[in-house]
Amino acid sequence: MHAFPRTPDPDATFEEHEDFKAILRAGSEQFEIETVAEIHTAGPTFALYSASIGSRDPQAPALGFFGGIHGLERIGTQLILHYMRGLLFRLAWDTLLQQQLQRIRLVFMPIVNPGGMWAQTRANPSGVDLMRNAPQRADGQVPFLAGGQTLSPLLPWYCGRPGAAMETESAAVLKVVREQLACRPFSLALDCHSGYGFADSLWFPYAKTRRPMAHLPEMFALKTLLEQAMPHHDYRFEPQSRQYLLHGDLWDHAYDQAPDGNLFLPMTLELGSWLWIRKNPRQLFSRHGIFNPIKAHRIRRVLRRHADLLDFLARIAYAAPGWLPEAGRRAQLQQQAAAHWRPGRTP
């Protein structure tokens, strides 16, 4: 059991961190809470929490929600906290949800980079971009700086010192994935971000290469189910490599490290921040506003809109392996996926 301070020093915390702790206090009997690491900053030290709920069967499907890997992208964290809060209230009366959680495991890590979120920086307190901190390198040309650089932490998109151990936060994510998700026969992960662009995107491995991942048929089946269940969604669902290559992508590394025979499907939700800037151009003059909606009604709209996606993924986890393609069907889906996501084609 964890004890959380109730009257924090406002200079030693931030709103999302306190919201997360409030949810954990309220759900202390439902959530299994783990302190995965401690994150030290120039000011406070933050505990890095994960919270899990649902089936304890190690063979049960699992779904992980991650957010706050980039400290400036607070809306992803807010989306996960919104979903957790609703989940907790529904548990009191929603018998269908109760049945669902008897067969699946949900894992939450909504604030991966508390030091960056506290300091209002994209990187962690060491100046490392955690999404570029894994050891692998892209097999093609990456965008200058933005694809990951090892020149200096004073420049953006710093991967970390070559050969150095991964950052505490990155290692903590991989630990949670290894011990709570990828160790199971089937698991999913959704990492919530925001970034430049007018479109919301769902990206999946690889970012390091344009070669397809081994489980492209399963991703295409998942895409098809999403379109059937949410026919009016606006997500661009594609391998990240269709946009650009990247050094050190955390989810590429997590996917590659999954045990043979297990199926782990990680995705990144990229909320298009230009949508909010177009409606409120003054946000361009705010570092916070470049990556997040500012006005309260737009924040509420984002939370409402994307909560359906999180619920859909929970149902997908529950329904596995019923929708997963078998051998003959996989070959057919492989051909369809390769044609759909072929270079130069716009999905």
Contacts in CASP RR format, 6 or more apart in sequence:
PFRMAT RR
TARGET T0000
AUTHOR 0000-0000-0000
METHOD contacts of the structure
MODEL  1
MHAFPRTPDPDATFEEHEDFKAILRAGSEQFEIETVAEIHTAGPTFALYS
ASIGSRDPQAPALGFFGGIHGLERIGTQLILHYMRGLLFRLAWDTLLQQQ
LQRIRLVFMPIVNPGGMWAQTRANPSGVDLMRNAPQRADGQVPFLAGGQT
LSPLLPWYCGRPGAAMETESAAVLKVVREQLACRPFSLALDCHSGYGFAD
SLWFPYAKTRRPMAHLPEMFALKTLLEQAMPHHDYRFEPQSRQYLLHGDL
WDHAYDQAPDGNLFLPMTLELGSWLWIRKNPRQLFSRHGIFNPIKAHRIR
RVLRRHADLLDFLARIAYAAPGWLPEAGRRAQLQQQAAAHWRPGRTP
1 28 0 8 1.000
1 33 0 8 1.000
2 24 0 8 1.000
2 28 0 8 1.000
2 33 0 8 1.000
2 35 0 8 1.000
2 49 0 8 1.000
4 21 0 8 1.000
4 22 0 8 1.000
4 24 0 8 1.000
4 25 0 8 1.000
8 18 0 8 1.000
9 44 0 8 1.000
12 43 0 8 1.000
12 44 0 8 1.000
13 44 0 8 1.000
13 118 0 8 1.000
14 114 0 8 1.000
14 117 0 8 1.000
14 118 0 8 1.000
16 74 0 8 1.000
16 77 0 8 1.000
16 78 0 8 1.000
16 81 0 8 1.000
16 110 0 8 1.000
16 111 0 8 1.000
16 117 0 8 1.000
17 46 0 8 1.000
17 111 0 8 1.000
17 114 0 8 1.000
17 117 0 8 1.000
17 118 0 8 1.000
19 81 0 8 1.000
20 49 0 8 1.000
20 77 0 8 1.000
20 81 0 8 1.000
20 110 0 8 1.000
20 111 0 8 1.000
23 51 0 8 1.000
23 81 0 8 1.000
23 84 0 8 1.000
23 85 0 8 1.000
23 88 0 8 1.000
24 31 0 8 1.000
24 33 0 8 1.000
24 49 0 8 1.000
24 51 0 8 1.000
26 88 0 8 1.000
27 88 0 8 1.000
30 53 0 8 1.000
30 88 0 8 1.000
30 91 0 8 1.000
31 51 0 8 1.000
31 52 0 8 1.000
31 53 0 8 1.000
31 108 0 8 1.000
32 51 0 8 1.000
32 52 0 8 1.000
32 53 0 8 1.000
33 49 0 8 1.000
33 50 0 8 1.000
33 51 0 8 1.000
34 49 0 8 1.000
34 50 0 8 1.000
34 51 0 8 1.000
34 52 0 8 1.000
35 47 0 8 1.000
35 48 0 8 1.000
35 49 0 8 1.000
36 48 0 8 1.000
36 49 0 8 1.000
36 50 0 8 1.000
36 109 0 8 1.000
36 172 0 8 1.000
36 175 0 8 1.000
36 176 0 8 1.000
37 47 0 8 1.000
37 48 0 8 1.000
37 168 0 8 1.000
37 169 0 8 1.000
37 171 0 8 1.000
37 172 0 8 1.000
38 45 0 8 1.000
38 46 0 8 1.000
38 47 0 8 1.000
38 48 0 8 1.000
38 168 0 8 1.000
39 45 0 8 1.000
39 46 0 8 1.000
39 47 0 8 1.000
39 48 0 8 1.000
39 113 0 8 1.000
39 114 0 8 1.000
39 115 0 8 1.000
39 124 0 8 1.000
39 125 0 8 1.000
39 168 0 8 1.000
39 169 0 8 1.000
40 125 0 8 1.000
41 115 0 8 1.000
41 116 0 8 1.000
41 118 0 8 1.000
41 119 0 8 1.000
41 125 0 8 1.000
42 119 0 8 1.000
42 125 0 8 1.000
44 118 0 8 1.000
46 114 0 8 1.000
46 115 0 8 1.000
46 118 0 8 1.000
48 109 0 8 1.000
48 111 0 8 1.000
48 112 0 8 1.000
48 114 0 8 1.000
48 168 0 8 1.000
48 169 0 8 1.000
48 172 0 8 1.000
49 109 0 8 1.000
49 111 0 8 1.000
50 107 0 8 1.000
50 108 0 8 1.000
50 109 0 8 1.000
50 176 0 8 1.000
50 180 0 8 1.000
51 84 0 8 1.000
51 107 0 8 1.000
51 108 0 8 1.000
51 109 0 8 1.000
52 105 0 8 1.000
52 106 0 8 1.000
52 107 0 8 1.000
52 108 0 8 1.000
52 180 0 8 1.000
53 87 0 8 1.000
53 101 0 8 1.000
53 105 0 8 1.000
53 106 0 8 1.000
53 108 0 8 1.000
54 60 0 8 1.000
54 101 0 8 1.000
54 102 0 8 1.000
54 104 0 8 1.000
54 105 0 8 1.000
54 106 0 8 1.000
55 101 0 8 1.000
55 102 0 8 1.000
55 103 0 8 1.000
55 104 0 8 1.000
55 105 0 8 1.000
56 105 0 8 1.000
58 183 0 8 1.000
58 184 0 8 1.000
59 184 0 8 1.000
59 185 0 8 1.000
60 103 0 8 1.000
60 104 0 8 1.000
60 105 0 8 1.000
60 184 0 8 1.000
61 103 0 8 1.000
61 104 0 8 1.000
61 105 0 8 1.000
61 184 0 8 1.000
61 185 0 8 1.000
61 186 0 8 1.000
61 187 0 8 1.000
61 188 0 8 1.000
61 317 0 8 1.000
61 318 0 8 1.000
61 320 0 8 1.000
62 104 0 8 1.000
62 105 0 8 1.000
62 106 0 8 1.000
62 107 0 8 1.000
62 180 0 8 1.000
62 181 0 8 1.000
62 184 0 8 1.000
62 186 0 8 1.000
62 187 0 8 1.000
62 188 0 8 1.000
62 317 0 8 1.000
63 104 0 8 1.000
63 105 0 8 1.000
63 106 0 8 1.000
63 107 0 8 1.000
63 187 0 8 1.000
63 188 0 8 1.000
63 189 0 8 1.000
63 190 0 8 1.000
63 313 0 8 1.000
63 314 0 8 1.000
63 317 0 8 1.000
64 106 0 8 1.000
64 107 0 8 1.000
64 108 0 8 1.000
64 109 0 8 1.000
64 180 0 8 1.000
64 181 0 8 1.000
64 187 0 8 1.000
64 188 0 8 1.000
64 189 0 8 1.000
64 190 0 8 1.000
65 80 0 8 1.000
65 83 0 8 1.000
65 106 0 8 1.000
65 107 0 8 1.000
65 108 0 8 1.000
65 109 0 8 1.000
65 110 0 8 1.000
65 189 0 8 1.000
65 190 0 8 1.000
65 192 0 8 1.000
65 310 0 8 1.000
66 80 0 8 1.000
66 109 0 8 1.000
66 110 0 8 1.000
66 112 0 8 1.000
66 173 0 8 1.000
66 189 0 8 1.000
66 190 0 8 1.000
66 191 0 8 1.000
66 192 0 8 1.000
67 73 0 8 1.000
67 76 0 8 1.000
67 77 0 8 1.000
67 80 0 8 1.000
67 109 0 8 1.000
67 110 0 8 1.000
67 111 0 8 1.000
67 112 0 8 1.000
67 191 0 8 1.000
67 192 0 8 1.000
67 193 0 8 1.000
68 74 0 8 1.000
68 76 0 8 1.000
68 77 0 8 1.000
68 110 0 8 1.000
68 111 0 8 1.000
68 112 0 8 1.000
68 113 0 8 1.000
68 117 0 8 1.000
68 192 0 8 1.000
68 193 0 8 1.000
69 112 0 8 1.000
69 113 0 8 1.000
69 130 0 8 1.000
69 131 0 8 1.000
69 169 0 8 1.000
69 173 0 8 1.000
69 191 0 8 1.000
69 193 0 8 1.000
69 250 0 8 1.000
70 113 0 8 1.000
70 122 0 8 1.000
70 123 0 8 1.000
70 129 0 8 1.000
70 130 0 8 1.000
70 131 0 8 1.000
70 193 0 8 1.000
70 291 0 8 1.000
71 113 0 8 1.000
71 115 0 8 1.000
71 116 0 8 1.000
71 117 0 8 1.000
71 119 0 8 1.000
71 120 0 8 1.000
71 121 0 8 1.000
71 122 0 8 1.000
71 123 0 8 1.000
72 116 0 8 1.000
72 117 0 8 1.000
72 120 0 8 1.000
72 121 0 8 1.000
72 122 0 8 1.000
72 287 0 8 1.000
72 288 0 8 1.000
72 290 0 8 1.000
72 291 0 8 1.000
72 292 0 8 1.000
73 122 0 8 1.000
73 193 0 8 1.000
73 194 0 8 1.000
73 195 0 8 1.000
73 291 0 8 1.000
73 292 0 8 1.000
74 117 0 8 1.000
74 288 0 8 1.000
74 291 0 8 1.000
74 292 0 8 1.000
75 192 0 8 1.000
75 194 0 8 1.000
75 271 0 8 1.000
75 291 0 8 1.000
75 292 0 8 1.000
75 293 0 8 1.000
75 299 0 8 1.000
75 302 0 8 1.000
76 110 0 8 1.000
76 192 0 8 1.000
76 193 0 8 1.000
76 194 0 8 1.000
76 269 0 8 1.000
76 271 0 8 1.000
77 110 0 8 1.000
77 111 0 8 1.000
77 117 0 8 1.000
77 192 0 8 1.000
78 299 0 8 1.000
78 303 0 8 1.000
79 192 0 8 1.000
79 302 0 8 1.000
79 303 0 8 1.000
79 306 0 8 1.000
79 307 0 8 1.000
79 310 0 8 1.000
80 108 0 8 1.000
80 110 0 8 1.000
80 192 0 8 1.000
80 310 0 8 1.000
81 110 0 8 1.000
82 303 0 8 1.000
82 307 0 8 1.000
83 307 0 8 1.000
83 310 0 8 1.000
83 311 0 8 1.000
84 108 0 8 1.000
84 110 0 8 1.000
87 97 0 8 1.000
87 106 0 8 1.000
90 97 0 8 1.000
91 97 0 8 1.000
91 98 0 8 1.000
91 101 0 8 1.000
100 314 0 8 1.000
100 315 0 8 1.000
100 318 0 8 1.000
103 318 0 8 1.000
104 314 0 8 1.000
104 317 0 8 1.000
104 318 0 8 1.000
105 180 0 8 1.000
105 184 0 8 1.000
106 314 0 8 1.000
107 176 0 8 1.000
107 180 0 8 1.000
107 181 0 8 1.000
109 172 0 8 1.000
109 173 0 8 1.000
109 176 0 8 1.000
111 117 0 8 1.000
112 130 0 8 1.000
112 169 0 8 1.000
112 172 0 8 1.000
112 173 0 8 1.000
113 124 0 8 1.000
113 130 0 8 1.000
113 169 0 8 1.000
115 121 0 8 1.000
115 124 0 8 1.000
115 125 0 8 1.000
116 122 0 8 1.000
116 123 0 8 1.000
116 124 0 8 1.000
116 125 0 8 1.000
119 125 0 8 1.000
120 287 0 8 1.000
120 288 0 8 1.000
121 127 0 8 1.000
122 129 0 8 1.000
122 156 0 8 1.000
123 129 0 8 1.000
123 130 0 8 1.000
123 153 0 8 1.000
123 156 0 8 1.000
123 158 0 8 1.000
124 130 0 8 1.000
124 167 0 8 1.000
124 169 0 8 1.000
126 153 0 8 1.000
126 160 0 8 1.000
126 167 0 8 1.000
127 153 0 8 1.000
127 158 0 8 1.000
128 153 0 8 1.000
128 158 0 8 1.000
128 159 0 8 1.000
128 160 0 8 1.000
128 167 0 8 1.000
128 170 0 8 1.000
129 148 0 8 1.000
129 156 0 8 1.000
129 157 0 8 1.000
129 158 0 8 1.000
129 159 0 8 1.000
130 167 0 8 1.000
130 169 0 8 1.000
130 170 0 8 1.000
130 173 0 8 1.000
130 250 0 8 1.000
131 246 0 8 1.000
131 248 0 8 1.000
131 249 0 8 1.000
131 250 0 8 1.000
132 147 0 8 1.000
132 148 0 8 1.000
132 157 0 8 1.000
132 158 0 8 1.000
132 159 0 8 1.000
132 160 0 8 1.000
132 246 0 8 1.000
132 247 0 8 1.000
132 248 0 8 1.000
132 249 0 8 1.000
133 159 0 8 1.000
133 160 0 8 1.000
133 166 0 8 1.000
133 167 0 8 1.000
133 170 0 8 1.000
133 248 0 8 1.000
133 250 0 8 1.000
134 166 0 8 1.000
134 170 0 8 1.000
134 248 0 8 1.000
134 249 0 8 1.000
134 250 0 8 1.000
134 252 0 8 1.000
134 253 0 8 1.000
135 163 0 8 1.000
135 166 0 8 1.000
135 248 0 8 1.000
135 253 0 8 1.000
136 208 0 8 1.000
136 247 0 8 1.000
136 248 0 8 1.000
136 249 0 8 1.000
136 252 0 8 1.000
136 253 0 8 1.000
136 256 0 8 1.000
137 208 0 8 1.000
137 247 0 8 1.000
137 248 0 8 1.000
138 147 0 8 1.000
138 207 0 8 1.000
138 208 0 8 1.000
138 209 0 8 1.000
138 245 0 8 1.000
138 246 0 8 1.000
138 247 0 8 1.000
138 248 0 8 1.000
139 208 0 8 1.000
139 209 0 8 1.000
139 211 0 8 1.000
139 245 0 8 1.000
140 209 0 8 1.000
140 245 0 8 1.000
141 245 0 8 1.000
142 148 0 8 1.000
142 244 0 8 1.000
142 245 0 8 1.000
142 246 0 8 1.000
142 247 0 8 1.000
143 244 0 8 1.000
145 155 0 8 1.000
145 156 0 8 1.000
145 157 0 8 1.000
146 156 0 8 1.000
146 157 0 8 1.000
146 244 0 8 1.000
147 157 0 8 1.000
147 244 0 8 1.000
147 245 0 8 1.000
147 246 0 8 1.000
147 247 0 8 1.000
148 157 0 8 1.000
148 158 0 8 1.000
148 159 0 8 1.000
148 246 0 8 1.000
148 247 0 8 1.000
148 248 0 8 1.000
149 155 0 8 1.000
149 157 0 8 1.000
149 158 0 8 1.000
149 159 0 8 1.000
150 158 0 8 1.000
150 159 0 8 1.000
150 160 0 8 1.000
150 161 0 8 1.000
150 162 0 8 1.000
151 158 0 8 1.000
152 158 0 8 1.000
153 160 0 8 1.000
159 247 0 8 1.000
159 248 0 8 1.000
160 167 0 8 1.000
165 171 0 8 1.000
166 174 0 8 1.000
170 250 0 8 1.000
173 250 0 8 1.000
173 254 0 8 1.000
174 250 0 8 1.000
174 253 0 8 1.000
174 254 0 8 1.000
174 257 0 8 1.000
177 189 0 8 1.000
177 254 0 8 1.000
177 257 0 8 1.000
177 264 0 8 1.000
177 266 0 8 1.000
178 257 0 8 1.000
181 187 0 8 1.000
181 188 0 8 1.000
181 189 0 8 1.000
181 264 0 8 1.000
182 254 0 8 1.000
182 257 0 8 1.000
182 258 0 8 1.000
182 259 0 8 1.000
182 262 0 8 1.000
182 264 0 8 1.000
183 259 0 8 1.000
183 262 0 8 1.000
184 262 0 8 1.000
185 261 0 8 1.000
185 262 0 8 1.000
185 263 0 8 1.000
185 321 0 8 1.000
186 262 0 8 1.000
186 263 0 8 1.000
186 317 0 8 1.000
186 320 0 8 1.000
186 321 0 8 1.000
186 324 0 8 1.000
187 262 0 8 1.000
187 263 0 8 1.000
187 264 0 8 1.000
187 265 0 8 1.000
187 317 0 8 1.000
188 264 0 8 1.000
188 265 0 8 1.000
188 266 0 8 1.000
188 267 0 8 1.000
188 313 0 8 1.000
188 316 0 8 1.000
188 317 0 8 1.000
189 251 0 8 1.000
189 254 0 8 1.000
189 264 0 8 1.000
189 265 0 8 1.000
189 266 0 8 1.000
189 267 0 8 1.000
190 266 0 8 1.000
190 267 0 8 1.000
190 268 0 8 1.000
190 269 0 8 1.000
190 309 0 8 1.000
190 310 0 8 1.000
190 313 0 8 1.000
191 250 0 8 1.000
191 251 0 8 1.000
191 266 0 8 1.000
191 267 0 8 1.000
191 268 0 8 1.000
191 269 0 8 1.000
192 268 0 8 1.000
192 269 0 8 1.000
192 271 0 8 1.000
193 268 0 8 1.000
193 269 0 8 1.000
193 270 0 8 1.000
193 271 0 8 1.000
194 270 0 8 1.000
194 271 0 8 1.000
194 272 0 8 1.000
194 273 0 8 1.000
194 291 0 8 1.000
194 292 0 8 1.000
195 270 0 8 1.000
195 271 0 8 1.000
195 272 0 8 1.000
195 273 0 8 1.000
195 291 0 8 1.000
196 272 0 8 1.000
196 273 0 8 1.000
196 274 0 8 1.000
197 272 0 8 1.000
197 273 0 8 1.000
197 274 0 8 1.000
197 275 0 8 1.000
198 272 0 8 1.000
198 274 0 8 1.000
198 275 0 8 1.000
198 278 0 8 1.000
199 234 0 8 1.000
199 235 0 8 1.000
199 236 0 8 1.000
199 272 0 8 1.000
200 234 0 8 1.000
200 235 0 8 1.000
200 236 0 8 1.000
200 269 0 8 1.000
200 270 0 8 1.000
200 271 0 8 1.000
200 272 0 8 1.000
200 275 0 8 1.000
200 306 0 8 1.000
201 235 0 8 1.000
201 236 0 8 1.000
201 237 0 8 1.000
201 238 0 8 1.000
201 243 0 8 1.000
201 268 0 8 1.000
201 269 0 8 1.000
201 270 0 8 1.000
201 272 0 8 1.000
202 235 0 8 1.000
202 236 0 8 1.000
202 237 0 8 1.000
202 238 0 8 1.000
202 267 0 8 1.000
202 268 0 8 1.000
202 269 0 8 1.000
202 270 0 8 1.000
203 238 0 8 1.000
203 239 0 8 1.000
203 240 0 8 1.000
203 243 0 8 1.000
203 267 0 8 1.000
203 268 0 8 1.000
203 270 0 8 1.000
204 213 0 8 1.000
204 219 0 8 1.000
204 238 0 8 1.000
204 239 0 8 1.000
204 240 0 8 1.000
204 251 0 8 1.000
204 265 0 8 1.000
204 266 0 8 1.000
204 267 0 8 1.000
204 268 0 8 1.000
205 213 0 8 1.000
205 239 0 8 1.000
205 240 0 8 1.000
205 249 0 8 1.000
205 251 0 8 1.000
205 252 0 8 1.000
205 255 0 8 1.000
205 256 0 8 1.000
205 266 0 8 1.000
206 212 0 8 1.000
206 213 0 8 1.000
206 239 0 8 1.000
206 240 0 8 1.000
206 241 0 8 1.000
206 249 0 8 1.000
206 252 0 8 1.000
206 255 0 8 1.000
207 240 0 8 1.000
207 241 0 8 1.000
207 244 0 8 1.000
207 245 0 8 1.000
207 246 0 8 1.000
207 248 0 8 1.000
207 249 0 8 1.000
207 251 0 8 1.000
207 252 0 8 1.000
208 241 0 8 1.000
208 245 0 8 1.000
208 246 0 8 1.000
208 247 0 8 1.000
208 248 0 8 1.000
208 249 0 8 1.000
208 252 0 8 1.000
209 241 0 8 1.000
209 245 0 8 1.000
210 239 0 8 1.000
210 241 0 8 1.000
210 245 0 8 1.000
210 343 0 8 1.000
212 239 0 8 1.000
212 337 0 8 1.000
212 338 0 8 1.000
212 341 0 8 1.000
213 219 0 8 1.000
213 239 0 8 1.000
213 255 0 8 1.000
215 263 0 8 1.000
215 265 0 8 1.000
216 333 0 8 1.000
216 334 0 8 1.000
216 337 0 8 1.000
216 338 0 8 1.000
216 341 0 8 1.000
217 325 0 8 1.000
217 329 0 8 1.000
217 330 0 8 1.000
217 331 0 8 1.000
217 333 0 8 1.000
217 334 0 8 1.000
217 337 0 8 1.000
218 263 0 8 1.000
218 265 0 8 1.000
218 324 0 8 1.000
218 325 0 8 1.000
218 330 0 8 1.000
218 333 0 8 1.000
219 265 0 8 1.000
219 337 0 8 1.000
220 333 0 8 1.000
220 334 0 8 1.000
220 336 0 8 1.000
220 337 0 8 1.000
220 340 0 8 1.000
221 323 0 8 1.000
221 324 0 8 1.000
221 325 0 8 1.000
221 333 0 8 1.000
222 265 0 8 1.000
222 316 0 8 1.000
223 237 0 8 1.000
225 316 0 8 1.000
225 323 0 8 1.000
226 233 0 8 1.000
226 235 0 8 1.000
226 237 0 8 1.000
226 312 0 8 1.000
227 233 0 8 1.000
229 312 0 8 1.000
230 308 0 8 1.000
230 309 0 8 1.000
230 312 0 8 1.000
233 309 0 8 1.000
235 269 0 8 1.000
235 309 0 8 1.000
236 347 0 8 1.000
237 347 0 8 1.000
238 341 0 8 1.000
238 347 0 8 1.000
239 341 0 8 1.000
240 246 0 8 1.000
240 249 0 8 1.000
240 268 0 8 1.000
242 341 0 8 1.000
242 343 0 8 1.000
246 252 0 8 1.000
251 266 0 8 1.000
251 267 0 8 1.000
251 268 0 8 1.000
254 264 0 8 1.000
254 266 0 8 1.000
255 264 0 8 1.000
255 265 0 8 1.000
255 266 0 8 1.000
258 264 0 8 1.000
263 324 0 8 1.000
269 306 0 8 1.000
269 309 0 8 1.000
271 302 0 8 1.000
271 306 0 8 1.000
273 289 0 8 1.000
273 290 0 8 1.000
273 291 0 8 1.000
273 292 0 8 1.000
276 283 0 8 1.000
276 289 0 8 1.000
276 292 0 8 1.000
276 293 0 8 1.000
276 294 0 8 1.000
276 298 0 8 1.000
277 283 0 8 1.000
277 284 0 8 1.000
277 289 0 8 1.000
277 290 0 8 1.000
279 298 0 8 1.000
280 294 0 8 1.000
280 295 0 8 1.000
280 298 0 8 1.000
283 289 0 8 1.000
283 290 0 8 1.000
283 294 0 8 1.000
284 290 0 8 1.000
286 294 0 8 1.000
288 294 0 8 1.000
292 299 0 8 1.000
293 299 0 8 1.000
293 301 0 8 1.000
293 302 0 8 1.000
316 323 0 8 1.000
325 333 0 8 1.000
339 345 0 8 1.000
340 347 0 8 1.000
341 347 0 8 1.000
END
